[in-house]
Amino acid sequence: MNLSVRPLPADEHLAFIARQRSVSFLQTPAWGRVKTEWRSESVGWYADEDLVGATLVLHRPVPRLKRYTLAYLPEGPAIDWSGDLADWLSPLAAYLRKNGAFGIRMGPPVRTAGWSAAQVKAGIADEAVHRLTELPPSERDPAGARVVSRLRALGWRLQSPEDGFGAGQPQYTYEVPLRRTEGTALTEDEVLKGMNQLWRRNIKKADKSGVEVTVAGEQEFTEELRAFHDLYVHTAERDHFTPRPLRYFEVMAEAMRSEGPDRFQLFLARHDGDLVAATIMVRVGAHAWYSYGASSTEKREVRGSNALQWAMIRSALASGCDVYDLRGITPTLSAEDSHVGLIQFKVGTGGRAVEYAGEWDLPLFRPLYAAFDLYMKRRGK
């Protein structure tokens, strides 16, 4: 197949995304406006004049060498991964090299393996099991295996670190399927039955305790986003992570909501007027993501976080989504690892742990790529 790659107007990129069942929100033009420290562009693949693939490219400049960039395609590109990858990736590399990229990093949106909730739970309980990858997957995707094999043959380098997080986007995620294998949608009752007993009990407890979940509307959105951020900062102080500034969420909301009213939604849980939890859900096509969350240290017994997750899952079901995505997990299953609590929370939804192909690099100018790689390794120490 003879494909050409060239710049893609944002409106045509959005029209292409609208025709797809699922494209990562990190591949939307809006995400380029969120990542203000990167230069962004939309790029398309054309068969003659027909647009057949698209991607958002984030350009990261080299320190003191602003002319050259690392071209980053987070959770992209949106192409036919079952085709001959050389036909797709060679013209992309030529285009980016010509425009000053010294290397490319991409994260193919291709699943390679999956583990059921029961498997993950059993692995956590087994002292002999320390990592998810020590368990035989309940499902393997041969298409994903072919992509990994072909990328290696084409000279791409796997960058995924041991914890699955450090290179960029996580290689392991936790997802709740909302459709059966044959494609029909699950009911709310079926999804609820898939959750563990503690989750179902907590959802009922939140309801009986009088927790009220709302979605921020247009008139109160600015005020509610500030309330979310205040709670998010509180959560960061309690859980010892560095919070993003309010401006980041303002830009994210404005950029994403400009592409569609359901792209960015703010869910809030209150008990007797007190904000006890708040979350951000992002949706593109048939894929919904739990993006950010915050919870109060007070009134944790009313289970506002469980109520919010259930509200977002119900919203995703009502929107016809295929999957509700709780985003990244580390592959650790050791009870001594601080990350295992996050996995235990997510596994209660009854979904599945999913391994993706990971992030891959292709050096285009090797001296510059080697210098950048060294710079990033030193910065990470």
C-alpha positions as CSV (number, residue, x, y, z in Angstrom):
1,M,0.0,0.0,0.0
2,N,1.4,3.4,-1.0
3,L,0.7,5.9,1.8
4,S,1.8,9.5,2.2
5,V,2.0,11.5,5.4
6,R,1.3,15.2,5.6
7,P,0.0,17.8,8.1
8,L,-3.7,17.4,9.0
9,P,-6.0,20.3,9.7
10,A,-7.5,20.0,13.2
11,D,-11.1,19.9,11.9
12,E,-10.3,17.0,9.6
13,H,-8.5,15.3,12.5
14,L,-11.6,15.6,14.6
15,A,-13.8,14.4,11.8
16,F,-11.6,11.3,11.5
17,I,-11.8,10.6,15.2
18,A,-15.6,10.9,15.1
19,R,-15.6,8.0,12.6
20,Q,-13.6,5.7,14.8
21,R,-15.0,3.4,17.6
22,S,-12.2,4.3,19.9
23,V,-9.3,6.7,19.9
24,S,-7.3,7.7,23.0
25,F,-8.1,11.2,24.4
26,L,-4.3,11.7,24.3
27,Q,-4.6,11.6,20.5
28,T,-7.1,14.4,20.2
29,P,-6.2,17.9,19.0
30,A,-7.4,19.2,22.4
31,W,-4.7,17.3,24.1
32,G,-2.1,19.2,22.2
33,R,-3.5,22.4,23.7
34,V,-3.4,20.9,27.2
35,K,0.3,20.0,26.9
36,T,1.5,23.6,26.7
37,E,5.1,22.8,27.2
38,W,5.2,20.8,24.0
39,R,4.6,21.9,20.4
40,S,1.9,19.9,18.8
41,E,0.6,19.0,15.3
42,S,-1.9,16.7,13.7
43,V,-0.6,14.4,11.0
44,G,-2.5,12.2,8.6
45,W,-1.9,9.2,6.4
46,Y,-3.4,9.4,2.9
47,A,-4.0,6.7,0.3
48,D,-4.2,9.0,-2.7
49,E,-6.5,11.7,-1.3
50,D,-8.3,9.5,1.2
51,L,-7.5,10.0,4.9
52,V,-6.9,6.6,6.3
53,G,-5.0,7.2,9.5
54,A,-4.2,10.1,11.9
55,T,-2.2,11.0,14.9
56,L,-1.4,13.8,17.3
57,V,2.4,14.5,17.5
58,L,3.8,16.2,20.6
59,H,7.3,17.7,19.9
60,R,9.6,18.0,22.9
61,P,12.7,20.2,22.2
62,V,16.2,19.1,23.2
63,P,17.7,21.4,25.9
64,R,19.8,24.1,24.3
65,L,18.9,22.7,20.8
66,K,15.4,24.0,20.2
67,R,15.5,23.1,16.5
68,Y,15.4,19.4,17.2
69,T,12.6,17.5,19.0
70,L,11.6,14.1,20.2
71,A,8.3,13.4,18.4
72,Y,5.9,11.7,20.9
73,L,2.7,9.9,19.9
74,P,1.0,9.1,23.2
75,E,-1.3,6.1,22.9
76,G,-1.1,6.4,19.1
77,P,-1.2,6.5,16.2
78,A,-4.7,5.7,15.0
79,I,-3.9,3.5,12.1
80,D,-4.6,-0.1,10.9
81,W,-2.3,-2.0,13.2
82,S,-3.2,-5.3,11.4
83,G,-1.6,-4.0,8.2
84,D,2.0,-4.0,7.1
85,L,3.6,-1.6,9.7
86,A,6.4,-0.6,7.4
87,D,3.8,0.9,5.0
88,W,2.5,3.0,7.9
89,L,5.6,3.8,9.9
90,S,8.2,4.5,7.2
91,P,6.5,7.5,5.7
92,L,5.8,8.8,9.2
93,A,9.6,8.5,10.1
94,A,10.5,10.3,6.9
95,Y,8.1,13.1,7.5
96,L,9.2,13.7,11.1
97,R,12.9,13.4,10.3
98,K,12.5,16.0,7.6
99,N,10.8,18.3,10.1
100,G,13.5,18.2,12.8
101,A,12.7,15.1,14.9
102,F,15.8,13.2,16.2
103,G,13.6,10.3,17.4
104,I,10.1,9.1,17.7
105,R,8.3,7.6,20.7
106,M,4.9,6.1,20.3
107,G,2.5,3.9,22.4
108,P,0.6,1.6,20.1
109,P,-3.0,1.2,21.3
110,V,-2.7,-2.5,20.9
111,R,-3.5,-5.0,23.7
112,T,-1.2,-8.0,24.1
113,A,-2.6,-9.8,27.2
114,G,-5.3,-9.7,29.9
115,W,-5.9,-11.1,33.4
116,S,-9.3,-11.5,35.0
117,A,-10.2,-9.9,38.3
118,A,-10.2,-13.3,40.0
119,Q,-6.6,-14.0,38.7
120,V,-5.3,-10.6,40.0
121,K,-7.0,-11.1,43.4
122,A,-5.5,-14.6,43.7
123,G,-2.1,-13.3,42.8
124,I,-2.2,-10.6,45.5
125,A,-3.1,-13.3,48.0
126,D,-0.3,-15.6,47.0
127,E,2.9,-14.7,48.7
128,A,4.9,-16.5,46.0
129,V,3.6,-14.2,43.3
130,H,5.2,-10.7,43.1
131,R,4.2,-9.5,39.6
132,L,1.3,-9.7,37.3
133,T,3.5,-11.1,34.6
134,E,4.2,-14.2,36.7
135,L,0.6,-15.2,36.2
136,P,-0.4,-16.9,32.9
137,P,-2.8,-14.5,31.2
138,S,-6.4,-15.5,30.8
139,E,-6.2,-14.1,27.3
140,R,-3.5,-13.3,24.8
141,D,-3.9,-11.2,21.7
142,P,-2.1,-12.7,18.7
143,A,-2.5,-9.4,16.8
144,G,-0.7,-7.6,19.6
145,A,2.1,-10.2,19.5
146,R,2.5,-9.6,15.8
147,V,2.8,-5.8,16.3
148,V,5.5,-6.3,19.0
149,S,7.4,-8.7,16.7
150,R,7.2,-6.4,13.7
151,L,8.3,-3.3,15.6
152,R,11.4,-5.1,16.8
153,A,12.2,-6.2,13.2
154,L,11.8,-2.6,12.0
155,G,14.3,-1.3,14.5
156,W,12.0,0.1,17.2
157,R,13.1,-0.2,20.8
158,L,10.8,-1.0,23.7
159,Q,11.0,1.6,26.4
160,S,8.6,0.2,29.1
161,P,10.4,0.2,32.5
162,E,10.0,-2.4,35.2
163,D,7.1,-0.6,36.9
164,G,5.2,0.0,33.7
165,F,5.1,3.8,34.2
166,G,8.4,5.7,33.7
167,A,8.6,6.0,30.0
168,G,5.4,8.0,29.6
169,Q,2.0,6.4,29.6
170,P,1.4,3.2,31.6
171,Q,1.8,-0.2,29.8
172,Y,-0.7,-1.8,32.2
173,T,-4.2,-0.6,32.8
174,Y,-7.4,-1.8,34.5
175,E,-10.5,-1.8,32.4
176,V,-14.2,-2.8,32.9
177,P,-15.7,-4.2,29.7
178,L,-19.2,-2.9,29.0
179,R,-20.0,-5.2,26.1
180,R,-20.1,-9.0,25.7
181,T,-17.7,-10.8,23.3
182,E,-20.4,-10.8,20.5
183,G,-20.8,-7.0,20.9
184,T,-24.1,-6.6,22.8
185,A,-24.1,-4.2,25.7
186,L,-24.1,-5.3,29.3
187,T,-26.9,-4.2,31.6
188,E,-26.2,-2.2,34.8
189,D,-27.2,-5.3,36.8
190,E,-24.7,-7.4,35.0
191,V,-21.8,-4.9,35.6
192,L,-22.8,-4.6,39.2
193,K,-22.8,-8.4,39.7
194,G,-19.3,-8.5,38.3
195,M,-18.0,-6.3,41.2
196,N,-16.9,-7.9,44.4
197,Q,-19.1,-8.0,47.4
198,L,-17.3,-5.1,49.2
199,W,-17.8,-2.8,46.2
200,R,-21.5,-3.6,45.9
201,R,-21.9,-3.1,49.7
202,N,-20.1,0.3,49.5
203,I,-22.2,1.4,46.6
204,K,-25.4,0.5,48.6
205,K,-24.0,2.2,51.7
206,A,-23.3,5.4,49.9
207,D,-26.9,5.4,48.6
208,K,-28.4,4.7,52.1
209,S,-26.1,7.3,53.7
210,G,-27.6,10.0,51.4
211,V,-24.6,10.6,49.1
212,E,-25.7,12.7,46.2
213,V,-23.7,12.5,42.9
214,T,-24.1,15.4,40.4
215,V,-22.4,16.3,37.1
216,A,-21.2,19.9,36.9
217,G,-23.4,21.9,34.5
218,E,-22.4,24.9,32.4
219,Q,-23.5,27.6,34.9
220,E,-21.7,26.2,38.0
221,F,-18.8,24.6,36.1
222,T,-16.1,27.1,37.0
223,E,-17.1,27.1,40.7
224,E,-17.3,23.3,40.8
225,L,-13.9,22.9,39.1
226,R,-12.4,25.1,41.9
227,A,-14.1,22.9,44.5
228,F,-12.7,19.8,42.8
229,H,-9.2,21.3,42.8
230,D,-9.3,22.3,46.5
231,L,-10.2,18.7,47.3
232,Y,-7.5,17.4,44.9
233,V,-4.9,19.4,46.7
234,H,-6.1,18.0,50.0
235,T,-5.8,14.5,48.6
236,A,-2.2,15.2,47.3
237,E,-1.1,16.4,50.8
238,R,-2.6,13.3,52.4
239,D,-1.3,10.8,49.8
240,H,2.1,12.5,49.2
241,F,2.0,13.4,45.6
242,T,2.6,16.7,43.8
243,P,-0.7,18.2,42.6
244,R,-1.2,19.9,39.3
245,P,-2.2,23.6,39.4
246,L,-5.8,24.7,38.9
247,R,-4.8,26.3,35.6
248,Y,-3.9,22.9,34.2
249,F,-7.5,21.6,34.8
250,E,-9.0,24.9,33.5
251,V,-7.1,24.5,30.2
252,M,-7.9,20.8,30.0
253,A,-11.6,21.4,30.5
254,E,-11.8,24.3,28.1
255,A,-9.8,22.4,25.3
256,M,-11.7,19.2,25.6
257,R,-15.2,20.6,26.1
258,S,-14.6,22.7,22.9
259,E,-14.5,19.3,21.0
260,G,-17.8,18.0,22.6
261,P,-19.8,18.5,25.7
262,D,-19.2,14.9,26.9
263,R,-15.4,14.9,26.3
264,F,-14.7,16.2,29.8
265,Q,-17.2,15.7,32.7
266,L,-16.8,16.6,36.3
267,F,-18.6,14.3,38.8
268,L,-19.1,15.4,42.4
269,A,-20.3,13.5,45.5
270,R,-21.8,15.4,48.4
271,H,-23.1,14.3,51.8
272,D,-25.2,16.8,53.7
273,G,-23.8,19.5,51.6
274,D,-20.1,18.5,52.2
275,L,-18.0,17.6,49.1
276,V,-16.6,14.2,50.0
277,A,-15.2,13.1,46.6
278,A,-14.9,14.4,43.0
279,T,-13.7,12.8,39.7
280,I,-13.1,13.7,36.1
281,M,-14.3,11.4,33.4
282,V,-13.1,11.8,29.8
283,R,-14.9,10.1,26.8
284,V,-14.0,9.8,23.2
285,G,-16.4,7.7,21.1
286,A,-17.0,4.4,22.8
287,H,-14.2,4.6,25.3
288,A,-14.5,6.3,28.7
289,W,-11.7,7.0,31.1
290,Y,-11.5,7.8,34.8
291,S,-8.9,10.5,34.6
292,Y,-8.5,12.3,38.0
293,G,-10.0,11.8,41.4
294,A,-10.0,13.4,44.8
295,S,-11.5,12.4,48.2
296,S,-12.0,13.9,51.6
297,T,-10.3,12.4,54.7
298,E,-13.5,13.2,56.6
299,K,-16.6,11.1,56.0
300,R,-14.8,8.3,54.2
301,E,-17.3,6.0,55.8
302,V,-20.1,7.2,53.4
303,R,-18.2,5.8,50.5
304,G,-18.3,8.7,48.1
305,S,-15.5,7.4,45.9
306,N,-17.4,4.2,45.2
307,A,-20.6,6.1,44.5
308,L,-18.7,8.3,41.9
309,Q,-17.2,5.3,40.2
310,W,-20.6,3.6,39.9
311,A,-22.1,6.9,38.5
312,M,-19.4,7.2,35.9
313,I,-19.8,3.5,34.9
314,R,-23.5,4.0,34.5
315,S,-22.9,7.2,32.4
316,A,-20.5,5.2,30.2
317,L,-23.1,2.5,29.7
318,A,-25.8,5.0,28.9
319,S,-23.5,6.6,26.3
320,G,-23.0,3.2,24.6
321,C,-19.4,2.8,25.5
322,D,-17.5,-0.5,25.0
323,V,-15.2,0.0,28.0
324,Y,-14.7,2.0,31.2
325,D,-11.0,2.5,31.7
326,L,-9.6,3.1,35.2
327,R,-6.2,3.9,33.6
328,G,-2.8,2.8,34.8
329,I,-1.7,0.2,37.3
330,T,1.8,-1.1,38.1
331,P,2.3,-4.8,37.5
332,T,3.3,-5.4,41.1
333,L,1.2,-7.8,43.2
334,S,3.4,-7.8,46.3
335,A,1.6,-6.8,49.5
336,E,4.7,-4.9,50.5
337,D,4.5,-2.6,47.5
338,S,2.8,0.7,48.1
339,H,1.1,0.6,44.7
340,V,-0.8,-2.6,45.4
341,G,-3.6,-0.7,47.2
342,L,-4.5,1.0,44.0
343,I,-4.8,-2.3,42.2
344,Q,-6.9,-3.7,45.1
345,F,-9.3,-0.8,44.7
346,K,-9.6,-1.2,41.0
347,V,-9.9,-5.0,41.0
348,G,-13.1,-4.6,43.1
349,T,-14.8,-3.3,39.9
350,G,-14.6,-6.9,38.6
351,G,-12.9,-5.8,35.4
352,R,-9.6,-7.0,34.0
353,A,-5.9,-6.0,34.0
354,V,-4.7,-5.4,30.5
355,E,-1.2,-5.3,29.1
356,Y,-0.6,-3.1,26.1
357,A,2.3,-3.2,23.7
358,G,4.2,-0.5,25.6
359,E,6.0,2.5,24.4
360,W,8.6,2.2,21.6
361,D,11.4,4.5,20.3
362,L,12.9,4.8,16.9
363,P,16.1,6.9,16.8
364,L,16.3,9.1,13.7
365,F,19.6,11.0,14.5
366,R,21.5,8.6,16.7
367,P,23.9,11.1,18.4
368,L,21.1,13.4,19.4
369,Y,18.9,10.5,20.5
370,A,21.7,9.1,22.6
371,A,22.3,12.5,24.2
372,F,18.6,13.0,25.0
373,D,18.3,9.4,26.4
374,L,21.2,10.1,28.7
375,Y,19.7,13.5,29.8
376,M,16.3,11.8,30.6
377,K,18.0,9.0,32.6
378,R,20.0,11.6,34.6
379,R,16.9,13.7,35.2
380,G,15.1,10.6,36.5
381,K,17.7,9.9,39.2
